[in-house]
Amino acid sequence: MKINYSEKIPNNVNLSSDRRLQRALERWQPGYLKWWDELGPEKSTGLEVYLRTAVSVEKEGWAHFDYVKMPEYRWGIFLTPSDSDRTINFGIHKGQPAWQEVPGEYRSELRRLIVTQGDTEPASVEQQRLLGKTCPSLYDLRNLFQVNVEEGRHLWAMVYLLQGYFGRDGREEAEAMLERHSGDPDKPRILEAFNEETPDWLSYFMFTYFTDRDGNFQLGSLAESGFDPLSRTCRFMLTEEAHHMFVGETGVGRIVQRACDLMKDHKTENTGATDGVRQYGGIDLETIQKYLNFHFSVSTDLFGQELST
């Protein structure tokens, strides 16, 4: 399924055939761009960044790479191909055709799931907006911005579902996701993990290692949903999410490896903040462990119950 980039909002859902939905999303778009300008990566508006952009949802050749200014990134709506024979895989409706519309008896639950997932996407961008000022390398900066624009696209994916299938309630929820902000004392994000600060790159790598791993698990669960548009949306999001976990795994791995190399080179077994590898430009193992404990605990809370704190 090729993506149509000739429209104002890139998509592969034939958006132009539904004028009501198209107008609703086009009305939402300026608010999104205003949010990105105010709470996206700081002082990055004029930077040309080498980014991947989805051009297809097929497994082969789905991405195009080029330099682009992030406010001009073509955020859009991409679903994997529909399978007319798809059935529900579990529960009391197992074996029945997957739902193409929202069943009335599950409307509230589905809306809550979509809103909660959607709320995490802009929240992580807000948490990470200052990291570009202290990036360890150009490689890390580019990876950060790639993650940021894709989190923005994942917000678009959830907003499409809300606007397209939940009527006025969905439109109000879409607006509310631009009104809540990470750490805001009056209008915080829904899940507490997304109200925590991400003030440095060790926090960021731990976030992408643990919290994005939870996100991958949640998307995998939603990809099995009996509501087919949600399933198809999340299946493509999983394709992009793999890179986010890669950033965390390799980032934490590099920091630990550097600490161990410095301990070996300088013949020190001190793992603490004093008289250890910190004096040689590394991060000591005790500090790494503290960060790991915090982010593991915060992220584990996202798994444990339907109504997470």
ZADO-1210 file (C-alpha; in nm, 4 decimals, padded with zeros to 6 digits):
<atoms>
<atom x="00.0000" y="00.0000" z="00.0000" code="MET" pos="1"/>
<atom x="00.1676" y="00.3176" z="-00.1218" code="LYS" pos="2"/>
<atom x="00.1244" y="00.6367" z="00.0763" code="ILE" pos="3"/>
<atom x="-00.0309" y="00.9386" z="-00.0937" code="ASN" pos="4"/>
<atom x="00.1924" y="01.2415" z="-00.0328" code="TYR" pos="5"/>
<atom x="00.0020" y="01.4702" z="-00.2689" code="SER" pos="6"/>
<atom x="-00.2571" y="01.5493" z="-00.0007" code="GLU" pos="7"/>
<atom x="-00.2182" y="01.7962" z="00.2845" code="LYS" pos="8"/>
<atom x="-00.2131" y="01.5030" z="00.5286" code="ILE" pos="9"/>
<atom x="-00.0191" y="01.2053" z="00.3843" code="PRO" pos="10"/>
<atom x="-00.2187" y="00.8846" z="00.4166" code="ASN" pos="11"/>
<atom x="-00.2993" y="00.5448" z="00.2720" code="ASN" pos="12"/>
<atom x="-00.6601" y="00.5359" z="00.3974" code="VAL" pos="13"/>
<atom x="-00.8171" y="00.7272" z="00.1055" code="ASN" pos="14"/>
<atom x="-00.8789" y="01.0232" z="00.3328" code="LEU" pos="15"/>
<atom x="-01.0082" y="01.2431" z="00.0502" code="SER" pos="16"/>
<atom x="-01.3131" y="01.0170" z="00.0179" code="SER" pos="17"/>
<atom x="-01.4297" y="01.1174" z="00.3675" code="ASP" pos="18"/>
<atom x="-01.4572" y="01.4950" z="00.3564" code="ARG" pos="19"/>
<atom x="-01.5908" y="01.5247" z="00.7122" code="ARG" pos="20"/>
<atom x="-01.2944" y="01.3388" z="00.8582" code="LEU" pos="21"/>
<atom x="-01.0479" y="01.5159" z="00.6311" code="GLN" pos="22"/>
<atom x="-01.1743" y="01.8574" z="00.7420" code="ARG" pos="23"/>
<atom x="-01.1633" y="01.7547" z="01.1087" code="ALA" pos="24"/>
<atom x="-00.8005" y="01.6428" z="01.0814" code="LEU" pos="25"/>
<atom x="-00.7030" y="01.9534" z="00.8849" code="GLU" pos="26"/>
<atom x="-00.8545" y="02.1662" z="01.1616" code="ARG" pos="27"/>
<atom x="-00.6511" y="01.9725" z="01.4193" code="TRP" pos="28"/>
<atom x="-00.3253" y="02.0008" z="01.2229" code="GLN" pos="29"/>
<atom x="-00.2411" y="02.3690" z="01.3032" code="PRO" pos="30"/>
<atom x="-00.2754" y="02.2984" z="01.6748" code="GLY" pos="31"/>
<atom x="-00.0382" y="02.0062" z="01.6391" code="TYR" pos="32"/>
<atom x="00.2204" y="02.2184" z="01.4554" code="LEU" pos="33"/>
<atom x="00.1878" y="02.4884" z="01.7219" code="LYS" pos="34"/>
<atom x="00.2454" y="02.2245" z="01.9913" code="TRP" pos="35"/>
<atom x="00.5542" y="02.0960" z="01.8059" code="TRP" pos="36"/>
<atom x="00.6931" y="02.4485" z="01.7744" code="ASP" pos="37"/>
<atom x="00.6416" y="02.5222" z="02.1447" code="GLU" pos="38"/>
<atom x="00.7172" y="02.1860" z="02.3081" code="LEU" pos="39"/>
<atom x="00.9049" y="01.9854" z="02.0468" code="GLY" pos="40"/>
<atom x="01.2873" y="01.9708" z="02.0316" code="PRO" pos="41"/>
<atom x="01.4121" y="02.3116" z="02.1413" code="GLU" pos="42"/>
<atom x="01.5847" y="02.5414" z="01.8897" code="LYS" pos="43"/>
<atom x="01.5653" y="02.2805" z="01.6146" code="SER" pos="44"/>
<atom x="01.3246" y="02.4542" z="01.3755" code="THR" pos="45"/>
<atom x="01.5841" y="02.5548" z="01.1182" code="GLY" pos="46"/>
<atom x="01.7953" y="02.2391" z="01.1327" code="LEU" pos="47"/>
<atom x="01.8027" y="02.0061" z="00.8348" code="GLU" pos="48"/>
<atom x="01.8036" y="01.6538" z="00.9767" code="VAL" pos="49"/>
<atom x="01.8656" y="01.3260" z="00.7945" code="TYR" pos="50"/>
<atom x="01.5397" y="01.1439" z="00.8686" code="LEU" pos="51"/>
<atom x="01.3496" y="00.8442" z="00.7437" code="ARG" pos="52"/>
<atom x="00.9951" y="00.8966" z="00.6223" code="THR" pos="53"/>
<atom x="00.7497" y="00.6164" z="00.5535" code="ALA" pos="54"/>
<atom x="00.6598" y="00.5824" z="00.1845" code="VAL" pos="55"/>
<atom x="00.4902" y="00.2432" z="00.2112" code="SER" pos="56"/>
<atom x="00.3659" y="00.0003" z="00.4753" code="VAL" pos="57"/>
<atom x="00.5111" y="-00.3054" z="00.3047" code="GLU" pos="58"/>
<atom x="00.8010" y="-00.4879" z="00.4708" code="LYS" pos="59"/>
<atom x="01.0419" y="-00.4150" z="00.1863" code="GLU" pos="60"/>
<atom x="01.1442" y="-00.0602" z="00.0982" code="GLY" pos="61"/>
<atom x="00.9000" y="00.1137" z="00.3291" code="TRP" pos="62"/>
<atom x="01.1223" y="00.4105" z="00.4198" code="ALA" pos="63"/>
<atom x="01.2833" y="00.7012" z="00.2354" code="HIS" pos="64"/>
<atom x="01.5828" y="00.8863" z="00.3836" code="PHE" pos="65"/>
<atom x="01.6584" y="01.2519" z="00.3174" code="ASP" pos="66"/>
<atom x="01.7367" y="01.5827" z="00.4860" code="TYR" pos="67"/>
<atom x="01.4291" y="01.7669" z="00.6106" code="VAL" pos="68"/>
<atom x="01.3483" y="02.0430" z="00.8567" code="LYS" pos="69"/>
<atom x="01.1424" y="01.8812" z="01.1308" code="MET" pos="70"/>
<atom x="00.8459" y="02.1250" z="01.1204" code="PRO" pos="71"/>
<atom x="00.8174" y="02.0285" z="00.7513" code="GLU" pos="72"/>
<atom x="00.8208" y="01.6546" z="00.8235" code="TYR" pos="73"/>
<atom x="00.5229" y="01.4862" z="00.6561" code="ARG" pos="74"/>
<atom x="00.3371" y="01.3373" z="00.9510" code="TRP" pos="75"/>
<atom x="00.0537" y="01.1204" z="00.8298" code="GLY" pos="76"/>
<atom x="-00.1822" y="00.8259" z="00.8725" code="ILE" pos="77"/>
<atom x="-00.0596" y="00.4818" z="00.7709" code="PHE" pos="78"/>
<atom x="-00.2350" y="00.1480" z="00.8228" code="LEU" pos="79"/>
<atom x="-00.1223" y="-00.1971" z="00.7143" code="THR" pos="80"/>
<atom x="-00.3351" y="-00.3613" z="00.4412" code="PRO" pos="81"/>
<atom x="-00.6806" y="-00.4832" z="00.5360" code="SER" pos="82"/>
<atom x="-00.7487" y="-00.8568" z="00.5514" code="ASP" pos="83"/>
<atom x="-01.1142" y="-00.9286" z="00.4784" code="SER" pos="84"/>
<atom x="-01.0799" y="-01.2753" z="00.6333" code="ASP" pos="85"/>
<atom x="-00.9317" y="-01.1576" z="00.9633" code="ARG" pos="86"/>
<atom x="-01.1128" y="-01.2850" z="01.2713" code="THR" pos="87"/>
<atom x="-01.0931" y="-01.2062" z="01.6422" code="ILE" pos="88"/>
<atom x="-00.8288" y="-01.4263" z="01.8030" code="ASN" pos="89"/>
<atom x="-00.9459" y="-01.4586" z="02.1636" code="PHE" pos="90"/>
<atom x="-01.2192" y="-01.4006" z="02.4198" code="GLY" pos="91"/>
<atom x="-01.5927" y="-01.4511" z="02.3928" code="ILE" pos="92"/>
<atom x="-01.5897" y="-01.3192" z="02.0338" code="HIS" pos="93"/>
<atom x="-01.3140" y="-01.5543" z="01.9164" code="LYS" pos="94"/>
<atom x="-01.3635" y="-01.6624" z="01.5561" code="GLY" pos="95"/>
<atom x="-01.6013" y="-01.3784" z="01.4691" code="GLN" pos="96"/>
<atom x="-01.5066" y="-01.1305" z="01.1931" code="PRO" pos="97"/>
<atom x="-01.2867" y="-00.8473" z="01.3191" code="ALA" pos="98"/>
<atom x="-01.4826" y="-00.5281" z="01.3887" code="TRP" pos="99"/>
<atom x="-01.4600" y="-00.2565" z="01.1253" code="GLN" pos="100"/>
<atom x="-01.6617" y="-00.0173" z="01.3424" code="GLU" pos="101"/>
<atom x="-01.6553" y="00.0387" z="01.7182" code="VAL" pos="102"/>
<atom x="-01.8964" y="-00.1991" z="01.8978" code="PRO" pos="103"/>
<atom x="-02.1247" y="-00.0002" z="02.1258" code="GLY" pos="104"/>
<atom x="-02.0635" y="-00.2239" z="02.4272" code="GLU" pos="105"/>
<atom x="-01.6857" y="-00.1651" z="02.4066" code="TYR" pos="106"/>
<atom x="-01.6856" y="00.1976" z="02.2991" code="ARG" pos="107"/>
<atom x="-01.5692" y="00.3382" z="02.6329" code="SER" pos="108"/>
<atom x="-01.2928" y="00.0798" z="02.6810" code="GLU" pos="109"/>
<atom x="-01.1573" y="00.1193" z="02.3286" code="LEU" pos="110"/>
<atom x="-01.1598" y="00.4974" z="02.3522" code="ARG" pos="111"/>
<atom x="-00.9692" y="00.4827" z="02.6821" code="ARG" pos="112"/>
<atom x="-00.7068" y="00.2496" z="02.5350" code="LEU" pos="113"/>
<atom x="-00.6551" y="00.4728" z="02.2304" code="ILE" pos="114"/>
<atom x="-00.6434" y="00.7943" z="02.4343" code="VAL" pos="115"/>
<atom x="-00.3945" y="00.6477" z="02.6821" code="THR" pos="116"/>
<atom x="-00.1690" y="00.5191" z="02.4044" code="GLN" pos="117"/>
<atom x="-00.1970" y="00.8459" z="02.2137" code="GLY" pos="118"/>
<atom x="-00.1173" y="01.0537" z="02.5216" code="ASP" pos="119"/>
<atom x="00.2204" y="00.8845" z="02.5667" code="THR" pos="120"/>
<atom x="00.3449" y="00.9866" z="02.2217" code="GLU" pos="121"/>
<atom x="00.3642" y="01.3669" z="02.2594" code="PRO" pos="122"/>
<atom x="00.4541" y="01.3227" z="02.6267" code="ALA" pos="123"/>
<atom x="00.7871" y="01.1584" z="02.5438" code="SER" pos="124"/>
<atom x="00.8701" y="01.4364" z="02.2957" code="VAL" pos="125"/>
<atom x="00.8064" y="01.6922" z="02.5703" code="GLU" pos="126"/>
<atom x="01.0225" y="01.4981" z="02.8157" code="GLN" pos="127"/>
<atom x="01.3137" y="01.4926" z="02.5700" code="GLN" pos="128"/>
<atom x="01.2890" y="01.8433" z="02.4240" code="ARG" pos="129"/>
<atom x="01.6086" y="01.9800" z="02.5855" code="LEU" pos="130"/>
<atom x="01.8378" y="01.6846" z="02.5157" code="LEU" pos="131"/>
<atom x="01.9646" y="01.8270" z="02.1876" code="GLY" pos="132"/>
<atom x="02.1634" y="02.0838" z="02.3862" code="LYS" pos="133"/>
<atom x="02.3852" y="01.8156" z="02.5412" code="THR" pos="134"/>
<atom x="02.4006" y="01.5391" z="02.2790" code="CYS" pos="135"/>
<atom x="02.7099" y="01.3141" z="02.3048" code="PRO" pos="136"/>
<atom x="02.7478" y="01.3003" z="01.9254" code="SER" pos="137"/>
<atom x="02.5837" y="01.3935" z="01.5970" code="LEU" pos="138"/>
<atom x="02.4848" y="01.0265" z="01.5636" code="TYR" pos="139"/>
<atom x="02.2922" y="01.0444" z="01.8916" code="ASP" pos="140"/>
<atom x="02.1297" y="01.3746" z="01.7969" code="LEU" pos="141"/>
<atom x="02.0037" y="01.2334" z="01.4695" code="ARG" pos="142"/>
<atom x="01.8642" y="00.9259" z="01.6472" code="ASN" pos="143"/>
<atom x="01.6908" y="01.1483" z="01.9037" code="LEU" pos="144"/>
<atom x="01.5211" y="01.3542" z="01.6341" code="PHE" pos="145"/>
<atom x="01.4172" y="01.0393" z="01.4455" code="GLN" pos="146"/>
<atom x="01.2507" y="00.9051" z="01.7579" code="VAL" pos="147"/>
<atom x="01.0821" y="01.2417" z="01.8186" code="ASN" pos="148"/>
<atom x="00.9250" y="01.2750" z="01.4728" code="VAL" pos="149"/>
<atom x="00.8023" y="00.9155" z="01.4849" code="GLU" pos="150"/>
<atom x="00.6429" y="00.9681" z="01.8252" code="GLU" pos="151"/>
<atom x="00.4682" y="01.2631" z="01.6636" code="GLY" pos="152"/>
<atom x="00.3448" y="01.0399" z="01.3827" code="ARG" pos="153"/>
<atom x="00.2184" y="00.7855" z="01.6339" code="HIS" pos="154"/>
<atom x="00.0104" y="01.0630" z="01.7883" code="LEU" pos="155"/>
<atom x="-00.1383" y="01.1250" z="01.4435" code="TRP" pos="156"/>
<atom x="-00.2218" y="00.7546" z="01.4194" code="ALA" pos="157"/>
<atom x="-00.4258" y="00.7628" z="01.7406" code="MET" pos="158"/>
<atom x="-00.5904" y="01.0951" z="01.6544" code="VAL" pos="159"/>
<atom x="-00.7068" y="00.9482" z="01.3231" code="TYR" pos="160"/>
<atom x="-00.8820" y="00.6667" z="01.5098" code="LEU" pos="161"/>
<atom x="-01.0409" y="00.9065" z="01.7592" code="LEU" pos="162"/>
<atom x="-01.1606" y="01.1500" z="01.4938" code="GLN" pos="163"/>
<atom x="-01.2681" y="00.8793" z="01.2518" code="GLY" pos="164"/>
<atom x="-01.4556" y="00.6424" z="01.4827" code="TYR" pos="165"/>
<atom x="-01.5578" y="00.8222" z="01.8024" code="PHE" pos="166"/>
<atom x="-01.7420" y="01.1325" z="01.6827" code="GLY" pos="167"/>
<atom x="-01.7528" y="01.4401" z="01.9060" code="ARG" pos="168"/>
<atom x="-01.5981" y="01.2535" z="02.1994" code="ASP" pos="169"/>
<atom x="-01.3031" y="01.1587" z="01.9802" code="GLY" pos="170"/>
<atom x="-01.2535" y="01.5147" z="01.8571" code="ARG" pos="171"/>
<atom x="-01.2538" y="01.6440" z="02.2146" code="GLU" pos="172"/>
<atom x="-01.0031" y="01.3789" z="02.3216" code="GLU" pos="173"/>
<atom x="-00.7765" y="01.4700" z="02.0287" code="ALA" pos="174"/>
<atom x="-00.7762" y="01.8339" z="02.1384" code="GLU" pos="175"/>
<atom x="-00.7094" y="01.7355" z="02.4997" code="ALA" pos="176"/>
<atom x="-00.3919" y="01.5495" z="02.4003" code="MET" pos="177"/>
<atom x="-00.2445" y="01.8827" z="02.2896" code="LEU" pos="178"/>
<atom x="-00.3593" y="02.0528" z="02.6116" code="GLU" pos="179"/>
<atom x="-00.2030" y="01.8085" z="02.8587" code="ARG" pos="180"/>
<atom x="00.1734" y="01.8411" z="02.9031" code="HIS" pos="181"/>
<atom x="00.4400" y="01.6284" z="03.0669" code="SER" pos="182"/>
<atom x="00.4913" y="01.7358" z="03.4279" code="GLY" pos="183"/>
<atom x="00.2261" y="02.0084" z="03.4142" code="ASP" pos="184"/>
<atom x="00.0869" y="02.0500" z="03.7691" code="PRO" pos="185"/>
<atom x="-00.2604" y="02.1363" z="03.6380" code="ASP" pos="186"/>
<atom x="-00.2890" y="01.9220" z="03.3233" code="LYS" pos="187"/>
<atom x="-00.0340" y="01.6395" z="03.3447" code="PRO" pos="188"/>
<atom x="-00.0066" y="01.3434" z="03.1126" code="ARG" pos="189"/>
<atom x="-00.2229" y="01.0418" z="03.1962" code="ILE" pos="190"/>
<atom x="00.0509" y="00.7950" z="03.2964" code="LEU" pos="191"/>
<atom x="00.2959" y="00.8996" z="03.5667" code="GLU" pos="192"/>
<atom x="00.5983" y="00.7598" z="03.3808" code="ALA" pos="193"/>
<atom x="00.5403" y="01.0306" z="03.1210" code="PHE" pos="194"/>
<atom x="00.5431" y="01.3094" z="03.3779" code="ASN" pos="195"/>
<atom x="00.8946" y="01.2273" z="03.4970" code="GLU" pos="196"/>
<atom x="01.1852" y="01.4408" z="03.3796" code="GLU" pos="197"/>
<atom x="01.4382" y="01.3191" z="03.1233" code="THR" pos="198"/>
<atom x="01.7140" y="01.5696" z="03.2033" code="PRO" pos="199"/>
<atom x="02.0188" y="01.3873" z="03.0655" code="ASP" pos="200"/>
<atom x="02.1234" y="01.1245" z="02.8148" code="TRP" pos="201"/>
<atom x="02.1599" y="00.8410" z="03.0634" code="LEU" pos="202"/>
<atom x="01.7943" y="00.8986" z="03.1540" code="SER" pos="203"/>
<atom x="01.7065" y="00.9044" z="02.7845" code="TYR" pos="204"/>
<atom x="01.8844" y="00.5785" z="02.7088" code="PHE" pos="205"/>
<atom x="01.7183" y="00.4134" z="03.0093" code="MET" pos="206"/>
<atom x="01.3816" y="00.5511" z="02.8945" code="PHE" pos="207"/>
<atom x="01.4221" y="00.4107" z="02.5438" code="THR" pos="208"/>
<atom x="01.5530" y="00.0830" z="02.6886" code="TYR" pos="209"/>
<atom x="01.2752" y="00.0222" z="02.9414" code="PHE" pos="210"/>
<atom x="00.9778" y="00.2509" z="02.8735" code="THR" pos="211"/>
<atom x="00.9867" y="00.2027" z="02.4963" code="ASP" pos="212"/>
<atom x="01.0080" y="-00.1708" z="02.5607" code="ARG" pos="213"/>
<atom x="00.6804" y="-00.1432" z="02.7493" code="ASP" pos="214"/>
<atom x="00.5467" y="00.0645" z="02.4593" code="GLY" pos="215"/>
<atom x="00.6432" y="-00.2123" z="02.2200" code="ASN" pos="216"/>
<atom x="00.4587" y="-00.4633" z="02.4391" code="PHE" pos="217"/>
<atom x="00.1488" y="-00.2425" z="02.4498" code="GLN" pos="218"/>
<atom x="00.1505" y="-00.1917" z="02.0731" code="LEU" pos="219"/>
<atom x="00.1895" y="-00.5655" z="02.0255" code="GLY" pos="220"/>
<atom x="-00.1184" y="-00.6189" z="02.2405" code="SER" pos="221"/>
<atom x="-00.3208" y="-00.3543" z="02.0568" code="LEU" pos="222"/>
<atom x="-00.2141" y="-00.5057" z="01.7243" code="ALA" pos="223"/>
<atom x="-00.4183" y="-00.8132" z="01.8258" code="GLU" pos="224"/>
<atom x="-00.7289" y="-00.6033" z="01.8908" code="SER" pos="225"/>
<atom x="-01.0625" y="-00.7189" z="01.7565" code="GLY" pos="226"/>
<atom x="-01.1140" y="-00.3582" z="01.6374" code="PHE" pos="227"/>
<atom x="-00.9432" y="-00.3905" z="01.3009" code="ASP" pos="228"/>
<atom x="-00.8474" y="-00.0236" z="01.2349" code="PRO" pos="229"/>
<atom x="-00.6647" y="-00.0151" z="01.5704" code="LEU" pos="230"/>
<atom x="-00.4905" y="-00.3426" z="01.4914" code="SER" pos="231"/>
<atom x="-00.3774" y="-00.2259" z="01.1476" code="ARG" pos="232"/>
<atom x="-00.2559" y="00.1072" z="01.2862" code="THR" pos="233"/>
<atom x="-00.0454" y="-00.0517" z="01.5601" code="CYS" pos="234"/>
<atom x="00.1068" y="-00.3143" z="01.3331" code="ARG" pos="235"/>
<atom x="00.2788" y="-00.0426" z="01.1318" code="PHE" pos="236"/>
<atom x="00.3729" y="00.1526" z="01.4447" code="MET" pos="237"/>
<atom x="00.5622" y="-00.1569" z="01.5608" code="LEU" pos="238"/>
<atom x="00.7813" y="-00.1310" z="01.2503" code="THR" pos="239"/>
<atom x="00.8968" y="00.2149" z="01.3591" code="GLU" pos="240"/>
<atom x="00.9159" y="00.1282" z="01.7299" code="GLU" pos="241"/>
<atom x="01.2000" y="-00.1213" z="01.6763" code="ALA" pos="242"/>
<atom x="01.4451" y="00.1639" z="01.6161" code="HIS" pos="243"/>
<atom x="01.3455" y="00.3314" z="01.9431" code="HIS" pos="244"/>
<atom x="01.4423" y="00.0230" z="02.1437" code="MET" pos="245"/>
<atom x="01.7634" y="-00.0069" z="01.9411" code="PHE" pos="246"/>
<atom x="01.8580" y="00.3438" z="02.0559" code="VAL" pos="247"/>
<atom x="01.8100" y="00.2422" z="02.4192" code="GLY" pos="248"/>
<atom x="01.9882" y="-00.0920" z="02.3967" code="GLU" pos="249"/>
<atom x="02.2934" y="00.0418" z="02.2174" code="THR" pos="250"/>
<atom x="02.3042" y="00.3595" z="02.4274" code="GLY" pos="251"/>
<atom x="02.3061" y="00.1774" z="02.7609" code="VAL" pos="252"/>
<atom x="02.5478" y="-00.0786" z="02.6194" code="GLY" pos="253"/>
<atom x="02.7949" y="00.1889" z="02.5092" code="ARG" pos="254"/>
<atom x="02.7887" y="00.3584" z="02.8506" code="ILE" pos="255"/>
<atom x="02.8449" y="00.0335" z="03.0409" code="VAL" pos="256"/>
<atom x="03.1189" y="-00.0745" z="02.7997" code="GLN" pos="257"/>
<atom x="03.2952" y="00.2601" z="02.8370" code="ARG" pos="258"/>
<atom x="03.2832" y="00.2339" z="03.2166" code="ALA" pos="259"/>
<atom x="03.4295" y="-00.1166" z="03.2076" code="CYS" pos="260"/>
<atom x="03.7012" y="-00.0156" z="02.9608" code="ASP" pos="261"/>
<atom x="03.8049" y="00.2760" z="03.1830" code="LEU" pos="262"/>
<atom x="03.8111" y="00.0529" z="03.4916" code="MET" pos="263"/>
<atom x="04.0388" y="-00.1857" z="03.3069" code="LYS" pos="264"/>
<atom x="04.2631" y="00.0832" z="03.1556" code="ASP" pos="265"/>
<atom x="04.3122" y="00.2630" z="03.4875" code="HIS" pos="266"/>
<atom x="04.3213" y="-00.0540" z="03.6965" code="LYS" pos="267"/>
<atom x="04.0433" y="00.0499" z="03.9301" code="THR" pos="268"/>
<atom x="03.7715" y="-00.1672" z="04.0779" code="GLU" pos="269"/>
<atom x="03.5966" y="00.1273" z="04.2426" code="ASN" pos="270"/>
<atom x="03.2420" y="00.1364" z="04.1033" code="THR" pos="271"/>
<atom x="03.1335" y="00.4501" z="04.2922" code="GLY" pos="272"/>
<atom x="03.1053" y="00.8151" z="04.1989" code="ALA" pos="273"/>
<atom x="03.4297" y="00.9090" z="04.3760" code="THR" pos="274"/>
<atom x="03.7741" y="00.7731" z="04.2905" code="ASP" pos="275"/>
<atom x="03.6220" y="00.5728" z="04.0053" code="GLY" pos="276"/>
<atom x="03.5784" y="00.6122" z="03.6308" code="VAL" pos="277"/>
<atom x="03.4024" y="00.9471" z="03.6600" code="ARG" pos="278"/>
<atom x="03.7367" y="01.1231" z="03.6981" code="GLN" pos="279"/>
<atom x="03.8334" y="00.9780" z="03.3581" code="TYR" pos="280"/>
<atom x="03.5170" y="01.0912" z="03.1791" code="GLY" pos="281"/>
<atom x="03.3028" y="00.7809" z="03.2309" code="GLY" pos="282"/>
<atom x="02.9835" y="00.7127" z="03.4262" code="ILE" pos="283"/>
<atom x="03.0381" y="00.4940" z="03.7313" code="ASP" pos="284"/>
<atom x="02.8477" y="00.1688" z="03.7701" code="LEU" pos="285"/>
<atom x="02.6726" y="00.2787" z="04.0902" code="GLU" pos="286"/>
<atom x="02.5164" y="00.5749" z="03.9101" code="THR" pos="287"/>
<atom x="02.4168" y="00.3531" z="03.6177" code="ILE" pos="288"/>
<atom x="02.2537" y="00.1122" z="03.8641" code="GLN" pos="289"/>
<atom x="02.0565" y="00.3940" z="04.0300" code="LYS" pos="290"/>
<atom x="01.9218" y="00.5106" z="03.6942" code="TYR" pos="291"/>
<atom x="01.8396" y="00.1532" z="03.5971" code="LEU" pos="292"/>
<atom x="01.6505" y="00.0912" z="03.9222" code="ASN" pos="293"/>
<atom x="01.4418" y="00.4055" z="03.8780" code="PHE" pos="294"/>
<atom x="01.3473" y="00.3567" z="03.5138" code="HIS" pos="295"/>
<atom x="01.2844" y="-00.0147" z="03.5562" code="PHE" pos="296"/>
<atom x="01.0451" y="00.0544" z="03.8450" code="SER" pos="297"/>
<atom x="00.8605" y="00.3351" z="03.6671" code="VAL" pos="298"/>
<atom x="00.8273" y="00.1298" z="03.3485" code="SER" pos="299"/>
<atom x="00.7181" y="-00.1879" z="03.5292" code="THR" pos="300"/>
<atom x="00.4195" y="00.0031" z="03.6652" code="ASP" pos="301"/>
<atom x="00.2985" y="00.0428" z="03.3063" code="LEU" pos="302"/>
<atom x="00.2642" y="-00.3354" z="03.2716" code="PHE" pos="303"/>
<atom x="00.0929" y="-00.4384" z="03.5891" code="GLY" pos="304"/>
<atom x="-00.2699" y="-00.3332" z="03.5738" code="GLN" pos="305"/>
<atom x="-00.5312" y="-00.1916" z="03.3421" code="GLU" pos="306"/>
<atom x="-00.5498" y="00.1361" z="03.5336" code="LEU" pos="307"/>
<atom x="-00.1832" y="00.2213" z="03.5804" code="SER" pos="308"/>
<atom x="-00.0739" y="00.5167" z="03.7901" code="THR" pos="309"/>
</atoms>
